């Protein structure tokens, strides 16, 4: 699957942000922070990770629609990408 360079950069930036959030959550636990605060940050990290996945799948679906023959030949039929989407939904 061919992904635009700006999409790849965006997803990497999002993943790095999630990575920082997870490190922050670990630190919160180490510091004995309130459970509600920790869960709130876990929820935010989870949502950010989901959003990164949606950006990736949206780009993949766009690629499949723009060139269905090539995407099918490379093993990415639209139905397959839709299945990836439902895994995140």
Residue pairs with C-beta under 8 A, 6 or more apart in sequence:
1 60
1 63
1 64
1 71
1 74
1 76
2 63
3 56
3 59
3 60
3 63
4 59
7 55
7 56
7 59
10 55
11 52
11 55
11 56
14 48
14 49
14 51
14 52
14 55
15 49
15 52
17 48
18 45
18 48
18 49
18 52
21 41
21 44
21 45
21 48
22 45
24 41
25 38
25 41
25 42
25 45
28 37
28 38
28 41
29 38
50 88
53 88
54 85
54 88
57 81
57 84
57 85
57 88
60 76
60 81
60 84
61 78
61 81
61 82
61 85
63 71
63 76
64 71
64 76
64 77
64 78
64 81
65 78
68 77
68 78
71 77
71 78
